[in-house]
Amino acid sequence: MWSHDKLSIKDIEYANNFYCIASDLGVAVEKSFSIASEEKLYMYAFVVKHFGIPSASRGLVARVDADHFVPEQCGQIWDIAFENGYVPWNQASDALVCVRQEVIYWLNCFLWFGSEAQRPVWHTGENYGELWNEKFPA
């Protein structure tokens, strides 16, 4: 059962897998990230620091979708992330194995907001498109 304040086994597996690859790529990742809001705790499998969009530049927060869709997985937990400066990202529960090139592709869908000295050499932002600007204007 999906819950905003508890991570599933799949969330933890995804975080561990993503963490290993991202660490190898020189990207700061914090596993089991949470945001408190109005006496509620919202848990995310991980946060990737320094990536985002102009209106949410503090990082990317990720969760794994429930095996069967529940509206809460894309509802208030996403709103709370955006309100706190993070971009939410849900991963399909049947696609949890990350490979290096997929992580690079995914992170290139976002802009870099860290210092230029720390910017990963592979980050081009080439996959960041007009979709983000239209959907989430600065």
N, C-alpha and C positions, 0 to 999 in steps of 0.2 A: 504494500500500500504506500502510495506517495505521500510525503508530508513535508511541509515547509520548514519544519524545525528538526528534522532527522534525515541523515544521509542513508541511502540504501547501500547494500553491498555493491551494486553496480556503480554507484557514485564513487565509492572508495576505490574500486578497481580502476575506474576511468581516471581518477585523480592520480593514482600511483603510476599508471602507464604514461599519462600526459606529463607528469612531473619528471620522469626519467628522460623522456625525449626533450622536453623544454630545457632541462638543466644542461643537457648535452649541447643544446643550441645557444646557451648563454642567456636564457630568459628567466627572470625572477617569477617563481610560482609559489604560492602559499596554499597548501592543502587545507581542507576543512575550514573554509572562510565563512564568517557569519556577519550579519548586520542586524543590530537591534533597532526596532522601531515600535513606538507605542506599546511597550511592554510585551512585544512579540519578538522572537528570534527567527531569523531567516537564514537557513544554512545553504551553502553552495559547496560543491565538491572541491572547487579551487578558484583562486583568482590569479590571473596573469597580469602582472604589474606593467605599467607604462604603455599599454596598447589601448586603443579606444576610438571614439569618434569625437568631433568637436563638442557636442553636448554631453558627453559622458567619457571623460578622459582619464579617469583614475585606474582603469583596468577592465579586464573581461572576467565575468563570473560565470561559472558553468554548473549545470546540473544534467542528470540523465533523465530522459523522459520515462514516465511510468510505462509498464508493459501495455496497459490499456489507458488511453488518453483520459486525463482528468483536467478540467479547466484551470485548476489552481496552479498547475505546473507552468502556465504562461500568464498567470494573473497577477495578483498582488506581489508575488515574489519578484516579478520583473519590474513592476512599478517601484518597489522599494530599492532595487538595484539602480535604476535610472535616477531616482530622487537623490541617491547618495553618490552619483557620479560614475557608476559602473554600467557596462554593457552586458546584459544577460545573454547567455548562449545555452540552448538545450541540445543535447546529443541524443540521437536515436538509441534506444536500448540494445539494438542488434548491431550497432556499429561502434563498439567501444575500443577496439584494437586500433591504436594510433600507429602510424609509421611516420618517419621523419619528414618526408615530402608532403604528407597531408597536413602536418602541423605547420610547416613553413607556408603552405598555400593558405591555410586558415588564418594564420597571423598576418599574412599579407593582405587580408581583407580589411585590416584596420590600420589606423595611423599610429605612429610612434610619438609618445609624449614624454619620454625620459630625456636625459641629457644626450646630446649628439655623441659624446665620448663613449657612452654605454650602448648606443644603438647597435644591434646585431648586424654584422656585415651582410647577411643574406636578406635583411628586411628592405624591401623596395616599396611596399604599400601598393604594388601594381594591381592587386585585385580589389582595392578599395574603389568603389564606384559611385555613380550618381544615385544608386538605390539608397545609400546611407544618407546622402544630402537631402533627398526628397522625403524620406521617411522620418528622419530626425534632424531637422534644420538646427543650425547652431544658435 
